[in-house]
Amino acid sequence: GRKLPIWAGGITLVVAAVLLVKYSIDAGLLSPGVRVMLGLFFGAGLIGGAEVARRKAALVQDDRIAQALAGAGVGSLYAGTMAAHNLYALVSPGMAFAGFAAITALAMGLSLRFGAPTAVLGLVGGLAAPALVSTGEGNVPLLAGYLALLIGGITFLSRNQRWFWLGVSALVGGGAWTALLIAFGGLDQLSSLSVGLLVIMLGLA
């Protein structure tokens, strides 16, 4: 009874960020660049709020509030980066890809401070990033390298924190991406080698 409203509040903050951007589009307010920056600042502010909530434990009295704020902040950063690429074409696919990778790394770091929910958002956003910035001309070696770093980092984190379910989820997601790459076929020699190395890495993880 007291846990669900906290998570609902965190989800509502992410939805609010998206709706604010949408309202600014519908009303013709602000330039695209300003909209994206405000969305990113909003996400950073939520993460800052999570840190304040964590430090003011005597006032907040529930660790889930800081976790929800941190998770909502990460979600807002993902949304802002996606808008910069998909809606406004302000950044190239490569820059958006790098942005998603940086946000995922940030989420992994924040999960050490705030807990597993932040890691879940990092995993979901990290696995979704290649599809979100796809232009139809995928760079398979780059994608394989990105997935190797993402899955390897998350499984290492799950082992250290003893979050078995997180490591399994990461391996399932990495396996699904690998299956898609193989199913679509048309891989040249370098792409085949990179996918093969990714399979080996998943097996080791």
N, C-alpha and C positions, 0 to 999 in steps of 0.2 A: 503493500500500500504506500509506503513512503519512498520506495526505490524507483518505481516506474515514472513518477512525475519528474524526477531529476533527469532521467534519460530523455523523456519527452521534451523537457526544456532544452537540452542540448541539441536535439534534432530540430526543434523549432528555431533555434538560432541560425542553423545552417540554411533552413528554408527562408528565414527572414533575409539573410544575405542575398540569396538568389532573387527573391521578390523585389528587394530594393533596387537591384541592378535592372531587373525587368521593368520596374516602374520608371526608372530614369530613362530607359529606352523608349517606352510608350509615350512618355511626356516630352521627349526630346530634350531632356536636361543633361547638361555636361557633355564633354567629349568622350569618345570611347576610352582614350588613355586614362582620363580622370576616373571614369567608372571602374576600370580594372584596378587602378591604384587604390581607390577607396575600398574595393573588395579585399585586396591584399592587406591593407591597413586594418580592416575590420577583423580579419583572421589573426593578424599579429596581436591586436588588442585583446581578443578572446584568450589567446595563449598567455598574454600578460596577466589577464584576469585570473586565469587558472593558477598562476604562480602566487598571486596575491591571496587567493582563496586557500592555497596550500599553507602559506605562511601564517594566515590568520585562522588557524584551526579552532581557536577558542570561540570565534564568532561564527564560523561556517558550520562546524560540528558534523560534517559528513564529507568523507574523502571523495564521494561520487560527484560532488559539485565541481571540484577541481578537474576530475577526469572528464566530465561532460563538457566543461569549458575548453579544455585542451583538445578534445576530440572535435568539437565544433570549430575550433580555430583551424585545425588541420583540414577539415572538410571545406572551410571557406577558402583556404589557400589553393586547394585543388580546383574549386569552382572558379576562382579568379584567373588561375593559369589557363584553364580550359576555355574561359571566355576570351582571353587574350588571343588564343589561337583559333578556335572554332568560330567564334562570333565576329571578331573584328580583324583577324589576320594581322595582328600587331607584331607577332613574333613568328619565326620560322618553326617548322616541325622539330628541327634539331634543338632550338632553344626551349621550346615547350617540353620536349622530351627531357632535357637537362633539368628544367624546372620541376617536373614531376619527380625525377630522381632525387633532387635535393629535398623536396617536401617529404618524400618517403623516408629519406635518411633522418630528417628532422623528427618525423613521427616515431621512428625507432628510438631515437635519443630521448624524446619526451616520454615514451612508454616506460623507460627506466625510472623516470621521476614520478609519473602519474599513474602508471599501471597498464594492464593489458588492453583496455578499450582503445587507447591511442594506437597501440600496435596493430589492432584489427583494422582501423581506418587506414593506417599506413600500408598494410598488406592489400586491402581492397583497392585503394587508390593506385598503388604501385602496379598491380596486375592489370588494372583497367587502363593505365596510361598509354600503352602502345596502341590500343584501339581508339582512344580518344584523340590522338594526334596523327592517326593514320591518314595518308594521302593517296593510298592505293598503290604506291610504289615502295614497298617495304624493303628496308636494308636488313636482310636476315642475319648477317654476322653481328651487326650492331644490336639488333633485338636479342639475339642469343647471349651476347655479352651482358646486356642490361639485365636479362632474366637471371643469368648466373650470379651476378652481384646481388640482385634483389633477394633471390631465394636463399643464396648462401648466407647473406647477412641476417635474414629473418630466422633461418634454422639455427644459426649460431646464437642469436638472441634467445630463441625459445629454449635452447639447451641450457644456457646460463641461468635463465629465469625459471626453468622447469615448467614452461608452458608447452607441454607436449602437443596439445591440440593446435597451437599456432604453427608449429613446425610441420605437422601433418597437413594443415590447410595450405601452407606455402608450397609444399611438395605437390599437392593435388593441383593447385593453380599452375605451377610450373609444368607439370605433366600435361595439363590441358593445352597450354600454349604450344608445347613441343608437338603434341599430336596434331594440332592445327597446321603447324609448319610442315609436317611430313605429309599430311593429307592433301594439302594444296599442291604439293609436288613442284616440279619445275625448278629444283634447286641445282645451282651450279656446283662446281667442285668445292669452292671456298664455303659456300652456304652449307653444303652437306657436311663438311668437316666441322663447322661451327655448331651445327645442330647435334652432331655426334658427340662433341665435347660437352655440350649442354646436358645430353642424356647421361653421360658418365658422371658429371657433377651432381646431377639429381640423385643418381644411384649412391654416390658417396655421401651426400647429405642425408 
